[in-house]
Amino acid sequence: MAERISGADFGDKVLNAETPVLVEFYSDSCVPCKMLSPVLSQLETELSGKLSIYKVNVGYEQELVDRYEVQASPTMIFFRNGAEVSRLRGMTKKPDIIAEFEKLQ
């Protein structure tokens, strides 16, 4: 399962990462977020060493929500070399997430 991170460790785990990172901005009450969770867990295993996956709870991390202008849950943001490179919103199928990741290669 993807690790939940906060503003305190966002810089180290996301912005300073050597590999691409996918951050899911989610809410505990979001049904699509709950449906997406097992998909992200599968991707975490399948893409181990190539892509790091983390979760940010929008209910607790308002500063990150504001900084990245997250307006809906789930929102998935891909980062590379400390910068946002792409974004997916809403319930997204596994092949679409993989296709977005492959654009980073």
FIMI-778823 format. One record per residue: residue number from 1; chain; x, y, z of N, C-alpha, C, O in turn. Coordinates in Angstrom, 3 decimals, always signed. Layout:
<num=NUM; cadena=A; nx=X; ny=Y; nz=Z; cax=X; cay=Y; caz=Z; cx=X; cy=Y; cz=Z; ox=X; oy=Y; oz=Z>
...
! end
This chain:
<num=1; cadena=A; nx=+0.842; ny=-1.180; nz=+0.000; cax=+0.000; cay=+0.000; caz=+0.000; cx=+0.886; cy=+1.243; cz=+0.000; ox=+1.894; oy=+1.298; oz=+0.705>
<num=2; cadena=A; nx=+0.506; ny=+2.226; nz=-0.788; cax=+1.270; cay=+3.464; caz=-0.901; cx=+1.348; cy=+4.154; cz=+0.462; ox=+0.374; oy=+4.204; oz=+1.212>
<num=3; cadena=A; nx=+2.523; ny=+4.679; nz=+0.753; cax=+2.771; cay=+5.356; caz=+2.020; cx=+2.111; cy=+6.734; cz=+2.032; ox=+2.188; oy=+7.483; oz=+1.058>
<num=4; cadena=A; nx=+1.466; ny=+7.051; nz=+3.143; cax=+0.887; cay=+8.382; caz=+3.314; cx=+1.992; cy=+9.319; cz=+3.789; ox=+2.717; oy=+9.008; oz=+4.733>
<num=5; cadena=A; nx=+2.114; ny=+10.464; nz=+3.131; cax=+3.121; cay=+11.436; caz=+3.515; cx=+2.457; cy=+12.767; cz=+3.842; ox=+1.292; oy=+12.998; oz=+3.518>
<num=6; cadena=A; nx=+3.228; ny=+13.633; nz=+4.491; cax=+2.724; cay=+14.944; caz=+4.896; cx=+3.617; cy=+16.028; cz=+4.297; ox=+4.588; oy=+15.740; oz=+3.596>
<num=7; cadena=A; nx=+3.275; ny=+17.256; nz=+4.584; cax=+4.086; cay=+18.381; caz=+4.131; cx=+5.504; cy=+18.311; cz=+4.666; ox=+6.439; oy=+18.780; oz=+4.017>
<num=8; cadena=A; nx=+5.671; ny=+17.724; nz=+5.858; cax=+6.982; cay=+17.646; caz=+6.496; cx=+7.960; cy=+16.755; cz=+5.729; ox=+9.159; oy=+17.034; oz=+5.708>
<num=9; cadena=A; nx=+7.470; ny=+15.700; nz=+5.105; cax=+8.381; cay=+14.819; caz=+4.376; cx=+8.190; cy=+14.857; cz=+2.860; ox=+8.819; oy=+14.085; oz=+2.136>
<num=10; cadena=A; nx=+7.327; ny=+15.750; nz=+2.378; cax=+7.051; cay=+15.863; caz=+0.949; cx=+8.315; cy=+16.208; cz=+0.164; ox=+8.573; oy=+15.623; oz=-0.889>
<num=11; cadena=A; nx=+9.091; ny=+17.140; nz=+0.665; cax=+10.311; cay=+17.549; caz=-0.034; cx=+11.283; cy=+16.408; cz=-0.214; ox=+11.775; oy=+16.177; oz=-1.318>
<num=12; cadena=A; nx=+11.568; ny=+15.687; nz=+0.864; cax=+12.517; cay=+14.579; caz=+0.796; cx=+12.019; cy=+13.451; cz=-0.089; ox=+12.768; oy=+12.929; oz=-0.915>
<num=13; cadena=A; nx=+10.765; ny=+13.074; nz=+0.077; cax=+10.250; cay=+11.886; caz=-0.618; cx=+9.817; cy=+12.156; cz=-2.054; ox=+9.870; oy=+11.262; oz=-2.899>
<num=14; cadena=A; nx=+9.388; ny=+13.389; nz=-2.332; cax=+8.859; cay=+13.686; caz=-3.664; cx=+9.790; cy=+14.604; cz=-4.455; ox=+10.252; oy=+14.246; oz=-5.539>
<num=15; cadena=A; nx=+10.056; ny=+15.769; nz=-3.917; cax=+10.814; cay=+16.766; caz=-4.673; cx=+12.284; cy=+16.403; cz=-4.845; ox=+12.896; oy=+16.793; oz=-5.840>
<num=16; cadena=A; nx=+12.863; ny=+15.671; nz=-3.907; cax=+14.268; cay=+15.288; caz=-3.988; cx=+14.471; cy=+13.853; cz=-4.453; ox=+15.587; oy=+13.338; oz=-4.391>
<num=17; cadena=A; nx=+13.423; ny=+13.207; nz=-4.912; cax=+13.508; cay=+11.805; caz=-5.342; cx=+14.333; cy=+11.673; cz=-6.615; ox=+14.298; oy=+12.536; oz=-7.491>
<num=18; cadena=A; nx=+15.073; ny=+10.578; nz=-6.696; cax=+15.880; cay=+10.312; caz=-7.886; cx=+15.081; cy=+9.651; cz=-8.997; ox=+15.449; oy=+9.740; oz=-10.169>
<num=19; cadena=A; nx=+13.993; ny=+8.989; nz=-8.634; cax=+13.125; cay=+8.353; caz=-9.621; cx=+11.823; cy=+9.149; cz=-9.719; ox=+11.524; oy=+9.948; oz=-8.832>
<num=20; cadena=A; nx=+11.049; ny=+8.942; nz=-10.780; cax=+9.747; cay=+9.609; caz=-10.865; cx=+8.861; cy=+9.213; cz=-9.679; ox=+9.002; oy=+8.132; oz=-9.108>
<num=21; cadena=A; nx=+7.952; ny=+10.114; nz=-9.332; cax=+7.060; cay=+9.912; caz=-8.194; cx=+5.631; cy=+10.200; cz=-8.630; ox=+5.369; oy=+11.149; oz=-9.370>
<num=22; cadena=A; nx=+4.713; ny=+9.364; nz=-8.157; cax=+3.276; cay=+9.595; caz=-8.335; cx=+2.700; cy=+9.881; cz=-6.953; ox=+2.855; oy=+9.080; oz=-6.030>
<num=23; cadena=A; nx=+2.035; ny=+11.026; nz=-6.815; cax=+1.387; cay=+11.381; caz=-5.559; cx=-0.115; cy=+11.428; cz=-5.793; ox=-0.604; oy=+12.168; oz=-6.647>
<num=24; cadena=A; nx=-0.834; ny=+10.626; nz=-5.022; cax=-2.294; cay=+10.662; caz=-5.084; cx=-2.797; cy=+11.555; cz=-3.959; ox=-2.534; oy=+11.292; oz=-2.786>
<num=25; cadena=A; nx=-3.512; ny=+12.598; nz=-4.313; cax=-4.197; cay=+13.442; caz=-3.340; cx=-5.587; cy=+12.834; cz=-3.176; ox=-6.368; oy=+12.781; oz=-4.127>
<num=26; cadena=A; nx=-5.886; ny=+12.379; nz=-1.966; cax=-7.108; cay=+11.619; caz=-1.733; cx=-7.838; cy=+12.122; cz=-0.497; ox=-7.320; oy=+12.927; oz=+0.278>
<num=27; cadena=A; nx=-9.058; ny=+11.621; nz=-0.342; cax=-9.875; cay=+11.904; caz=+0.840; cx=-10.378; cy=+10.575; cz=+1.387; ox=-10.675; oy=+9.657; oz=+0.623>
<num=28; cadena=A; nx=-10.472; ny=+10.473; nz=+2.700; cax=-10.968; cay=+9.239; caz=+3.327; cx=-12.404; cy=+8.921; cz=+2.920; ox=-12.791; oy=+7.752; oz=+2.902>
<num=29; cadena=A; nx=-13.197; ny=+9.934; nz=+2.595; cax=-14.598; cay=+9.721; caz=+2.257; cx=-14.842; cy=+9.563; cz=+0.750; ox=-15.986; oy=+9.443; oz=+0.313>
<num=30; cadena=A; nx=-13.789; ny=+9.563; nz=-0.021; cax=-13.878; cay=+9.514; caz=-1.483; cx=-13.957; cy=+8.066; cz=-1.974; ox=-12.996; oy=+7.309; oz=-1.835>
<num=31; cadena=A; nx=-15.097; ny=+7.685; nz=-2.545; cax=-15.275; cay=+6.320; caz=-3.045; cx=-14.307; cy=+6.003; cz=-4.194; ox=-13.687; oy=+4.940; oz=-4.171>
<num=32; cadena=A; nx=-14.151; ny=+6.878; nz=-5.198; cax=-13.171; cay=+6.573; caz=-6.249; cx=-11.749; cy=+6.407; cz=-5.695; ox=-10.972; oy=+5.610; oz=-6.220>
<num=33; cadena=A; nx=-11.406; ny=+7.154; nz=-4.642; cax=-10.080; cay=+7.009; caz=-4.028; cx=-9.915; cy=+5.614; cz=-3.451; ox=-8.852; oy=+5.005; oz=-3.579>
<num=34; cadena=A; nx=-10.955; ny=+5.112; nz=-2.823; cax=-10.903; cay=+3.774; caz=-2.239; cx=-10.788; cy=+2.710; cz=-3.333; ox=-10.113; oy=+1.698; oz=-3.151>
<num=35; cadena=A; nx=-11.441; ny=+2.941; nz=-4.455; cax=-11.368; cay=+2.009; caz=-5.576; cx=-9.984; cy=+2.044; cz=-6.230; ox=-9.524; oy=+1.039; oz=-6.771>
<num=36; cadena=A; nx=-9.340; ny=+3.178; nz=-6.179; cax=-8.028; cay=+3.360; caz=-6.790; cx=-6.905; cy=+2.757; cz=-5.946; ox=-5.851; oy=+2.404; oz=-6.475>
<num=37; cadena=A; nx=-7.124; ny=+2.641; nz=-4.663; cax=-6.084; cay=+2.169; caz=-3.743; cx=-5.467; cy=+0.827; cz=-4.144; ox=-4.240; oy=+0.724; oz=-4.167>
<num=38; cadena=A; nx=-6.260; ny=-0.213; nz=-4.463; cax=-5.626; cay=-1.477; caz=-4.859; cx=-4.870; cy=-1.379; cz=-6.183; ox=-3.886; oy=-2.089; oz=-6.392>
<num=39; cadena=A; nx=-5.322; ny=-0.510; nz=-7.065; cax=-4.633; cay=-0.305; caz=-8.343; cx=-3.246; cy=+0.283; cz=-8.080; ox=-2.257; oy=-0.162; oz=-8.663>
<num=40; cadena=A; nx=-3.180; ny=+1.282; nz=-7.201; cax=-1.894; cay=+1.894; caz=-6.880; cx=-0.984; cy=+0.908; cz=-6.165; ox=+0.232; oy=+0.935; oz=-6.358>
<num=41; cadena=A; nx=-1.555; ny=+0.044; nz=-5.347; cax=-0.753; cay=-0.982; caz=-4.673; cx=-0.138; cy=-1.943; cz=-5.692; ox=+1.024; oy=-2.328; oz=-5.561>
<num=42; cadena=A; nx=-0.911; ny=-2.325; nz=-6.697; cax=-0.394; cay=-3.200; caz=-7.757; cx=+0.744; cy=-2.508; cz=-8.510; ox=+1.788; oy=-3.106; oz=-8.772>
<num=43; cadena=A; nx=+0.523; ny=-1.242; nz=-8.850; cax=+1.544; cay=-0.491; caz=-9.587; cx=+2.810; cy=-0.315; cz=-8.758; ox=+3.920; oy=-0.348; oz=-9.288>
<num=44; cadena=A; nx=+2.637; ny=-0.130; nz=-7.474; cax=+3.785; cay=+0.025; caz=-6.581; cx=+4.675; cy=-1.218; cz=-6.647; ox=+5.901; oy=-1.112; oz=-6.645>
<num=45; cadena=A; nx=+4.056; ny=-2.384; nz=-6.704; cax=+4.797; cay=-3.641; caz=-6.806; cx=+5.393; cy=-3.801; cz=-8.204; ox=+6.573; oy=-4.123; oz=-8.347>
<num=46; cadena=A; nx=+4.588; ny=-3.579; nz=-9.218; cax=+5.016; cay=-3.795; caz=-10.601; cx=+6.110; cy=-2.828; cz=-11.043; ox=+6.973; oy=-3.190; oz=-11.843>
<num=47; cadena=A; nx=+6.077; ny=-1.603; nz=-10.526; cax=+7.028; cay=-0.577; caz=-10.964; cx=+8.059; cy=-0.253; cz=-9.887; ox=+8.669; oy=+0.816; oz=-9.899>
<num=48; cadena=A; nx=+8.242; ny=-1.170; nz=-8.973; cax=+9.195; cay=-0.978; caz=-7.882; cx=+10.584; cy=-0.627; cz=-8.424; ox=+11.104; oy=-1.305; oz=-9.310>
<num=49; cadena=A; nx=+11.168; ny=+0.428; nz=-7.886; cax=+12.476; cay=+0.882; caz=-8.335; cx=+12.419; cy=+1.843; cz=-9.509; ox=+13.405; oy=+2.515; oz=-9.810>
<num=50; cadena=A; nx=+11.267; ny=+1.914; nz=-10.178; cax=+11.105; cay=+2.803; caz=-11.332; cx=+10.197; cy=+3.992; cz=-11.017; ox=+10.341; oy=+5.071; oz=-11.593>
<num=51; cadena=A; nx=+9.253; ny=+3.774; nz=-10.085; cax=+8.276; cay=+4.795; caz=-9.723; cx=+7.952; cy=+4.651; cz=-8.245; ox=+7.626; oy=+3.560; oz=-7.777>
<num=52; cadena=A; nx=+8.042; ny=+5.748; nz=-7.518; cax=+7.613; cay=+5.762; caz=-6.115; cx=+6.192; cy=+6.303; cz=-6.070; ox=+5.850; oy=+7.228; oz=-6.806>
<num=53; cadena=A; nx=+5.370; ny=+5.725; nz=-5.207; cax=+3.969; cay=+6.152; caz=-5.094; cx=+3.685; cy=+6.522; cz=-3.645; ox=+3.963; oy=+5.755; oz=-2.723>
<num=54; cadena=A; nx=+3.127; ny=+7.713; nz=-3.464; cax=+2.757; cay=+8.207; caz=-2.144; cx=+1.338; cy=+8.748; cz=-2.182; ox=+0.783; oy=+9.012; oz=-3.249>
<num=55; cadena=A; nx=+0.759; ny=+8.907; nz=-0.985; cax=-0.592; cay=+9.440; caz=-0.848; cx=-0.554; cy=+10.662; cz=+0.073; ox=+0.179; oy=+10.686; oz=+1.062>
<num=56; cadena=A; nx=-1.350; ny=+11.667; nz=-0.266; cax=-1.505; cay=+12.854; caz=+0.560; cx=-2.998; cy=+13.018; cz=+0.853; ox=-3.815; oy=+13.107; oz=-0.064>
<num=57; cadena=A; nx=-3.338; ny=+13.056; nz=+2.133; cax=-4.736; cay=+13.230; caz=+2.543; cx=-5.090; cy=+14.716; cz=+2.469; ox=-4.504; oy=+15.539; oz=+3.170>
<num=58; cadena=A; nx=-6.054; ny=+15.046; nz=+1.612; cax=-6.415; cay=+16.451; caz=+1.401; cx=-7.055; cy=+17.079; cz=+2.635; ox=-7.072; oy=+18.303; oz=+2.770>
<num=59; cadena=A; nx=-7.575; ny=+16.261; nz=+3.522; cax=-8.196; cay=+16.779; caz=+4.734; cx=-7.204; cy=+17.265; cz=+5.768; ox=-7.560; oy=+18.023; oz=+6.671>
<num=60; cadena=A; nx=-5.950; ny=+16.828; nz=+5.637; cax=-4.935; cay=+17.176; caz=+6.625; cx=-3.782; cy=+17.995; cz=+6.079; ox=-2.987; oy=+18.529; oz=+6.853>
<num=61; cadena=A; nx=-3.675; ny=+18.104; nz=+4.789; cax=-2.519; cay=+18.753; caz=+4.171; cx=-2.943; cy=+19.910; cz=+3.266; ox=-2.659; oy=+19.914; oz=+2.068>
<num=62; cadena=A; nx=-3.618; ny=+20.881; nz=+3.852; cax=-4.155; cay=+22.002; caz=+3.086; cx=-3.065; cy=+22.795; cz=+2.360; ox=-3.289; oy=+23.285; oz=+1.253>
<num=63; cadena=A; nx=-1.902; ny=+22.922; nz=+2.970; cax=-0.823; cay=+23.671; caz=+2.323; cx=-0.412; cy=+23.023; cz=+0.998; ox=-0.199; oy=+23.718; oz=+0.004>
<num=64; cadena=A; nx=-0.301; ny=+21.689; nz=+0.987; cax=+0.038; cay=+20.983; caz=-0.256; cx=-1.108; cy=+21.063; cz=-1.265; ox=-0.876; oy=+21.218; oz=-2.464>
<num=65; cadena=A; nx=-2.325; ny=+20.958; nz=-0.781; cax=-3.499; cay=+21.075; caz=-1.649; cx=-3.501; cy=+22.428; cz=-2.350; ox=-3.739; oy=+22.512; oz=-3.555>
<num=66; cadena=A; nx=-3.235; ny=+23.482; nz=-1.592; cax=-3.194; cay=+24.827; caz=-2.169; cx=-2.012; cy=+24.997; cz=-3.122; ox=-2.162; oy=+25.544; oz=-4.215>
<num=67; cadena=A; nx=-0.843; ny=+24.527; nz=-2.703; cax=+0.372; cay=+24.688; caz=-3.523; cx=+0.216; cy=+24.036; cz=-4.890; ox=+0.663; oy=+24.585; oz=-5.897>
<num=68; cadena=A; nx=-0.422; ny=+22.858; nz=-4.929; cax=-0.561; cay=+22.135; caz=-6.196; cx=-1.961; cy=+22.278; cz=-6.809; ox=-2.307; oy=+21.575; oz=-7.759>
<num=69; cadena=A; nx=-2.746; ny=+23.185; nz=-6.260; cax=-4.062; cay=+23.532; caz=-6.801; cx=-4.927; cy=+22.299; cz=-7.060; ox=-5.517; oy=+22.143; oz=-8.129>
<num=70; cadena=A; nx=-4.982; ny=+21.434; nz=-6.056; cax=-5.806; cay=+20.232; caz=-6.134; cx=-7.248; cy=+20.627; cz=-5.854; ox=-7.549; oy=+21.194; oz=-4.804>
<num=71; cadena=A; nx=-8.137; ny=+20.329; nz=-6.794; cax=-9.531; cay=+20.741; caz=-6.660; cx=-10.493; cy=+19.569; cz=-6.544; ox=-11.682; oy=+19.766; oz=-6.297>
<num=72; cadena=A; nx=-9.988; ny=+18.347; nz=-6.721; cax=-10.864; cay=+17.171; caz=-6.653; cx=-10.059; cy=+15.967; cz=-6.183; ox=-8.843; oy=+15.889; oz=-6.362>
<num=73; cadena=A; nx=-10.779; ny=+15.038; nz=-5.580; cax=-10.155; cay=+13.778; caz=-5.165; cx=-10.772; cy=+12.653; cz=-5.984; ox=-11.989; oy=+12.628; oz=-6.165>
<num=74; cadena=A; nx=-9.982; ny=+11.743; nz=-6.472; cax=-8.526; cay=+11.733; caz=-6.413; cx=-7.904; cy=+12.576; cz=-7.525; ox=-8.442; oy=+12.692; oz=-8.626>
<num=75; cadena=A; nx=-6.772; ny=+13.149; nz=-7.201; cax=-5.917; cay=+13.802; caz=-8.186; cx=-4.552; cy=+13.149; cz=-8.061; ox=-3.993; oy=+13.077; oz=-6.967>
<num=76; cadena=A; nx=-4.019; ny=+12.677; nz=-9.164; cax=-2.700; cay=+12.058; caz=-9.160; cx=-1.743; cy=+12.952; cz=-9.932; ox=-1.992; oy=+13.317; oz=-11.081>
<num=77; cadena=A; nx=-0.645; ny=+13.294; nz=-9.275; cax=+0.346; cay=+14.163; caz=-9.896; cx=+1.657; cy=+13.387; cz=-10.027; ox=+2.143; oy=+12.799; oz=-9.061>
<num=78; cadena=A; nx=+2.212; ny=+13.395; nz=-11.224; cax=+3.518; cay=+12.794; caz=-11.478; cx=+4.581; cy=+13.875; cz=-11.339; ox=+4.449; oy=+14.968; oz=-11.890>
<num=79; cadena=A; nx=+5.628; ny=+13.559; nz=-10.601; cax=+6.751; cay=+14.463; caz=-10.406; cx=+8.012; cy=+13.805; cz=-10.957; ox=+8.190; oy=+12.589; oz=-10.879>
<num=80; cadena=A; nx=+8.864; ny=+14.631; nz=-11.506; cax=+10.188; cay=+14.181; caz=-11.953; cx=+11.159; cy=+15.322; cz=-11.707; ox=+10.904; oy=+16.463; oz=-12.092>
<num=81; cadena=A; nx=+12.271; ny=+15.004; nz=-11.064; cax=+13.285; cay=+16.008; caz=-10.747; cx=+12.690; cy=+17.195; cz=-9.996; ox=+13.072; oy=+18.342; oz=-10.230>
<num=82; cadena=A; nx=+11.758; ny=+16.913; nz=-9.098; cax=+11.200; cay=+17.944; caz=-8.239; cx=+10.114; cy=+18.813; cz=-8.843; ox=+9.654; oy=+19.761; oz=-8.207>
<num=83; cadena=A; nx=+9.699; ny=+18.505; nz=-10.060; cax=+8.681; cay=+19.326; caz=-10.721; cx=+7.514; cy=+18.466; cz=-11.190; ox=+7.681; oy=+17.301; oz=-11.549>
<num=84; cadena=A; nx=+6.330; ny=+19.070; nz=-11.177; cax=+5.153; cay=+18.384; caz=-11.715; cx=+5.301; cy=+18.248; cz=-13.217; ox=+5.622; oy=+19.213; oz=-13.912>
<num=85; cadena=A; nx=+5.062; ny=+17.027; nz=-13.720; cax=+5.161; cay=+16.812; caz=-15.161; cx=+3.834; cy=+16.421; cz=-15.799; ox=+3.644; oy=+16.611; oz=-17.000>
<num=86; cadena=A; nx=+2.914; ny=+15.876; nz=-15.003; cax=+1.587; cay=+15.583; caz=-15.533; cx=+0.629; cy=+15.314; cz=-14.383; ox=+1.031; oy=+15.170; oz=-13.228>
<num=87; cadena=A; nx=-0.649; ny=+15.250; nz=-14.736; cax=-1.689; cay=+15.127; caz=-13.716; cx=-2.870; cy=+14.354; cz=-14.292; ox=-3.242; oy=+14.524; oz=-15.453>
<num=88; cadena=A; nx=-3.449; ny=+13.500; nz=-13.450; cax=-4.672; cay=+12.778; caz=-13.791; cx=-5.697; cy=+13.067; cz=-12.710; ox=-5.346; oy=+13.156; oz=-11.533>
<num=89; cadena=A; nx=-6.952; ny=+13.215; nz=-13.089; cax=-8.014; cay=+13.501; caz=-12.115; cx=-9.109; cy=+12.447; cz=-12.210; ox=-9.406; oy=+11.927; oz=-13.285>
<num=90; cadena=A; nx=-9.697; ny=+12.149; nz=-11.065; cax=-10.820; cay=+11.222; caz=-11.031; cx=-10.369; cy=+9.776; cz=-11.081; ox=-9.175; oy=+9.477; oz=-11.122>
<num=91; cadena=A; nx=-11.353; ny=+8.883; nz=-11.077; cax=-11.068; cay=+7.459; caz=-11.145; cx=-10.391; cy=+7.169; cz=-12.477; ox=-10.946; oy=+7.450; oz=-13.540>
<num=92; cadena=A; nx=-9.210; ny=+6.615; nz=-12.412; cax=-8.406; cay=+6.382; caz=-13.601; cx=-8.048; cy=+4.907; cz=-13.671; ox=-7.695; oy=+4.304; oz=-12.657>
<num=93; cadena=A; nx=-8.134; ny=+4.331; nz=-14.841; cax=-7.834; cay=+2.910; caz=-15.018; cx=-6.326; cy=+2.686; cz=-15.029; ox=-5.544; oy=+3.554; oz=-15.417>
<num=94; cadena=A; nx=-5.955; ny=+1.506; nz=-14.596; cax=-4.542; cay=+1.137; caz=-14.501; cx=-3.783; cy=+1.365; cz=-15.812; ox=-2.690; oy=+1.930; oz=-15.774>
<num=95; cadena=A; nx=-4.314; ny=+0.950; nz=-16.975; cax=-3.575; cay=+1.185; caz=-18.230; cx=-3.317; cy=+2.672; cz=-18.493; ox=-2.285; oy=+3.030; oz=-19.062>
<num=96; cadena=A; nx=-4.244; ny=+3.531; nz=-18.083; cax=-4.064; cay=+4.969; caz=-18.291; cx=-2.960; cy=+5.531; cz=-17.391; ox=-2.211; oy=+6.422; oz=-17.793>
<num=97; cadena=A; nx=-2.871; ny=+5.001; nz=-16.178; cax=-1.805; cay=+5.437; caz=-15.261; cx=-0.455; cy=+4.958; cz=-15.797; ox=+0.524; oy=+5.703; oz=-15.774>
<num=98; cadena=A; nx=-0.407; ny=+3.726; nz=-16.275; cax=+0.834; cay=+3.189; caz=-16.845; cx=+1.248; cy=+3.992; cz=-18.074; ox=+2.428; oy=+4.298; oz=-18.241>
<num=99; cadena=A; nx=+0.303; ny=+4.331; nz=-18.923; cax=+0.604; cay=+5.118; caz=-20.124; cx=+1.185; cy=+6.475; cz=-19.745; ox=+2.118; oy=+6.955; oz=-20.390>
<num=100; cadena=A; nx=+0.642; ny=+7.089; nz=-18.711; cax=+1.158; cay=+8.386; caz=-18.253; cx=+2.574; cy=+8.230; cz=-17.713; ox=+3.440; oy=+9.066; oz=-17.972>
<num=101; cadena=A; nx=+2.805; ny=+7.153; nz=-16.960; cax=+4.149; cay=+6.878; caz=-16.441; cx=+5.131; cy=+6.667; cz=-17.581; ox=+6.252; oy=+7.172; oz=-17.529>
<num=102; cadena=A; nx=+4.733; ny=+5.938; nz=-18.601; cax=+5.639; cay=+5.636; caz=-19.714; cx=+6.063; cy=+6.894; cz=-20.472; ox=+7.127; oy=+6.911; oz=-21.091>
<num=103; cadena=A; nx=+5.252; ny=+7.937; nz=-20.430; cax=+5.641; cay=+9.208; caz=-21.053; cx=+6.854; cy=+9.820; cz=-20.348; ox=+7.563; oy=+10.637; oz=-20.934>
<num=104; cadena=A; nx=+7.091; ny=+9.434; nz=-19.108; cax=+8.214; cay=+9.977; caz=-18.342; cx=+9.534; cy=+9.306; cz=-18.693; ox=+10.603; oy=+9.807; oz=-18.342>
<num=105; cadena=A; nx=+9.461; ny=+8.185; nz=-19.378; cax=+10.670; cay=+7.419; caz=-19.675; cx=+11.469; cy=+8.008; cz=-20.806; ox=+12.515; oy=+7.469; oz=-21.170>
! end
